[in-house]
Amino acid sequence: MALQLVTDDMSRTQMLKVAYAAWARGDASNLLSLASDDCEFTLMGNLALNPHSGTRLGVGGLTQALKDFHNEFTMLDMVVEKIIVDGDDAAVLWHARIEVRSTGRVFDGERFDCLEFRGDKVVKVRGFFDSATMALLTGRASVAKPPEPIERKSRT
């Protein structure tokens, strides 16, 4: 059985609140019911630092992106701080605490998403976040140990 949200009388702001709550729970069916069949999801960032970066097309691509995220991370806490809707465009600023399953490390950061609507469906999402910190926490990148201080001899 598939669950389909009734969004006819729901404002776009309310739709986004429902979508982000579904995202936090890992509830793909509710989230996907708000996406158009030809949706485009892009997570900005360096692919070498974060394999989740890049563009996914259609509901199949979005489904795989959600599955990949929730297989690698556990959403510990999420707060949608601001939603701005202007016609067919929306912006969402959110804060999350995310645990990296493989390392147990916790990422505490913000993400900013730009969304586009067509009617009552989301057709495009572009997400921006700190991919360098995520790479450090997942072990995909490391910080070099700082060099030892140079001992200077005095000229006497």
Disulfide bonds with the S-S distance in Angstrom:
none
